[in-house]
Amino acid sequence: MKIQTKITEMLHIDLPIIAAPMFLVSYPELVVAVSEAGGIGCFPSLNYRTPEQLKAGLEEIRSKTKKPIGVNIILHKEHNPNWAKQFEIVMEMKVELIITSLGTPRTIAKEIKANGSTLFCDVTTLKHANIVAKSGADALIAVAQGAGGHAGNITPFALIPYLKKETGLPVIAAGAISGGQQMAAALSLGADAVYIGTKLIATEESRAQNEYKQMLIDSAPEEIIYTEKISGIPANWLAKSVEKSPDLLEGSPRKIAEGHAGGEQAMEQEYKRWRDIWSAGQGVAQIEDIRPAKDVVLDIAREYLEVIGKLPR
């Protein structure tokens, strides 16, 4: 099965479906499953605590698939003090897609291109989109209202065509995309691919805890909390998991380097926060069971083709 867009051509993949890189969730099993299904599997470099572990993780992925993969690197020193070393590793391993967030890739864009890799950047506003466009981004990931993790608050109905018109770059739609219906809507708005996160947490290959996966099934979109008070940046969280630690919503926004913590201590706080409090997007509305990631990807593509075939003409 093939669905061709600017993004599939750019990445040499069959389906315009990108697995969002999810902290403490996306590991080799999930990356390989999505890439082998025809999309592109991605993971965050922060899932590995040392550059050596990151390299070992990439070697494991490369031993199981020859298809393109992606790595997300947070460029903000406070949130990711080791990003430069991580970047060296992904360049050495010839990772096909680099996704940057929380910073500008201005200093590394040329090296990414020279390495034969593609650069995508997470954005939630036109201001940031223009900055990364000038820095050399090949495409924008429009993180709209309803996305899991760190999310924007602009509806995709406005954000996708807005970014596309103003920047002229290909756009990947992110936010509550759990099936072919949302994919059809996103592509009709001008998106060139979709970013799937929450739906892929509820898969056999995801390393999310079983209780986390079950909570996705049991939660409704009304039970998603959008707040900056847990990680210091606005994000969407499962209300049922936040209820276990209600003190997190009291007081001022948390910061990763809380209490003048140094790099390692700050990162330890970050791992603990995301391990204990679970993030999800409004796409929980379409999660009913735990399935293999390959089936999720192929079903989204099949449903997309069915939906566009049935639209009124």
N, C-alpha and C positions, 0 to 999 in steps of 0.2 A: 504494500500500500504506500502510495506517495501523494503528498500534498505540497505543491511547490510554491514557495514565496521567496522574497529577497533574503530572508534569514536562512532558509534551508539551503539556498544556493551559496550563501556566505560561509556556512558551517559545514557544507557537504553532508547533510543529513536528509532523511526521508520525510520527516514530519516536523512541522513548526511547533514542537512541544519541548519546552525546556524545564527540566526538574530544578526547582528553586533550591539553592544550596542552604541547607537548614542545620543550624548549630545543634550538635549532639544528636542529630537524627540521620543525616546523610553521610553514609560511609560506603566503602567499595561495593557492597552487595547492591545497594540502591542505585548507585551511579552506573554500574555495569548493566543492571536490568533495564534501565531507561534507555541507555545508549543502544543496547542490543535490540530494543523494541523499535528503534528508528528515530527516537528523539535524541536529546543530549542530556546525559546525567551530569550533575554538578554537586560539588561539596564545598564547604567553607574551610579555608586553610586553618582556621582556629580550632577545628575539630582535633587537630594534632598539636600537642603541647610543645614539641621541639621540631626544628627543621629536619632532623634525622627521622623522626616518626612520620612527618609529612612525606618525605621521600619514599619511605617504606610503603606508605599507603598508596602512593602513586604507582609504585612498582607492582603492587598487588593488583591494582586496577588494570594496568597495562598487560599483565599476564593473563587477564581474563577477557579483555576486549581490545580490538584494534580500532574500534569506532571512536570518533571524537568525544572528548569530555571537557568539562569546565571546572574552574576553581574560582571561588570568591575570595577576594582579599580586601579586608577593611584597612583603609589607608590612614586612619586616624591614630596617631601614636598613643594617645591616652587609652583608646579601646583595643589597640593591637600593637604593643611595643615592638614585636618581632616581625613586622610586615616586610621589611626590606630583605631579611634572610629568607622568608617564605617566598618572596618574589623571585629570588635567585634560584630556588629549587624548582618552581613551576616553569621558569625559563629553561633551566637545564633539562627538564623532563619533556620539553616541547608540548606543553599543554595547549590544546587548540583554542580554548576560549578562556579569557580572563575577565571576570566580572568584578568591578570595583565598587565600593560603597563607602559612605561617610568620609569623603575626601575627594580631591581632584587628582586624576592620573597624569597630570601635565608632565611630571618628571620621568615617567616610565612608558608613556605612549609610544615613543619612537622605538624603544627597545622591543616592545611587544610586537610592533609591526615588522621590525627587522628579523624577529624570531619566527615570522610566519604565523603568528597568533592573531586572534581577533579580540577586540576590546569592547565590552558592553559595560554600561554604567547604570546603577540604580539611581533613579531620580523621583522626586515627589512634586517638584515645582518647575516652572519654566526657567526661573533664575538659575537653579542648579543645572538644568538641562543645557542652558546656553554655555555655562562654564565648562562642562565636560565635553560639549560639542567642539568648543574652541581648543580643548586639550587633546582632541584626537579620537574621541569615541566613535566606533563604527555603528553603534546602535544604542538606543535608550531603553531601559527597562522602566516603564511607567508604573510605579508602585502606587496604586490608587486606593481609595477608601475600601475597607473591607479585607485588605490583604493581611495575612498572618505576619507575625514578627514586626519589624519596624516598618510602619506604613504611613502613607500620606492620608490626607482627609478630603481630597477632591474626587468626585465621582468619576469612574472611567468614561462615562458618556461625554464628559467635558475634557478630561485629561488627555485621552488618546488622540483625538483629532487636533486638539490644541497644540500638543507637543510636535505632532507630525507636521502641521502647517507652519509652525513658527521656526522649527529647526531644519526641516527637510530630511531628517535622519529616519531610518527604519525604527519602528517602535515595537517593543514586546509588552503585551498587556499582563499586568500582575494585579491580582485582587479578586478573590472569591470565584476563581475559575476551577470548577470541579467536574465539568462535563462538556460534551460537544455543543450544547446549547449556548453556554457562555463563550466557547471558542468561536462559534459562528457570529455571535454578537460582537466579540472583540475584533475579529477580522473585518466585519462590516463597518466598524468604526475607523478602520485604517491600520489596525495592528498587523504586523507581519509575522507574529508568533505569539504564543501564550506561555506564561510562567506558572507552573503548577507546584504548589507547596503543600498546603494542608491536606489535600486529597492523597498525596504520596506519603504523608506521615502514617496514614491508615493502611499501610501495606505490610506484607510479610517481610520485606527486605529492610524496612525502616528499623533503626535501632531505638526508637522511642519505647519507653516502658509500656507494658501491656495495659496498665491502668490509664496511661495517657491515650493510647489508641481507643480504648473503650469510652473514654470521656469524649472523644471526638464524635463517636457514634451517638452518645447520649445527649450531646449538647445541641442547642438551637442557636441560630444566628443572634437571637435576642440576648444570648448568654455570653457574648463576646464583649470584653471591656477594653476600651481604647484609652490608654493613659501613658503619660511620661514618667509616672512616679515609681515604676519598678526598675527601669534600666536607665532613666535619665533622658531617653529619646521616646517620642510617642510610638507606642506599639499596641498590637491587639493580643489579648490574653484570654484564656478560658476562665470564665468567672468561677467555675467550680474548683479550679486549682488555686486561684487567688484566695478563695474563701478559707483555704487551709492556713494561709498566712496573712490575715487581714491587716496586720500592722504595716505591711508593705505599701498600702495605699494611704497611710497617714503621714502627715508632715510633708517636707519638701521633696522634690524629685531626687532620686538616688543617682549617684554617679559611680562609675566603675572604679575610679581611683579614690573612692571614698576614704576619708580619714588619712589622707596623705600616703596611702599605700603605694609601695613601689611596684614595678612592673609585674613580678611574679605573684605578689600578694593580690594585686588588683585583678589579675587574670583569674586567680583562684576564686575570688568573690564572684566574678562573672560566670565561671563554670557552675558554681553552686546556685546562683540565682536562676539560671536557665534550666538547671537540672530539677530544681524543686518547684518552679512555677512554669506552667506550660503555655506556650503560645499557639494560637490558631487564628484563622481568618473566618469570615462569615460563610465561606464555602462549606462549613460543617453542615449546612442545610442539606447538602447532597451526599453526605457520608452515611452509609447504612451498614457497612461490613468491612472486614479486613480482607484484602485481596492481593494477589501477586501484582507487583508494579507493572510488569509487562502487560497484563490484562487491563490495568487502568489506562495506560497510554494508548493501547490499540482501541479500547472502547471509546475513548474521547474522540479519536480520529474517525472511527466508524460513525459515531453519533453525529459528529460535525457534518459528514457527508450526507447523512440522512436528513438532517435539519435543513441544510441549504437546498436539498432536493425537494423539500416539501413547502418551502416558503411561497407565499402568494406571488404570482407574476403579473 
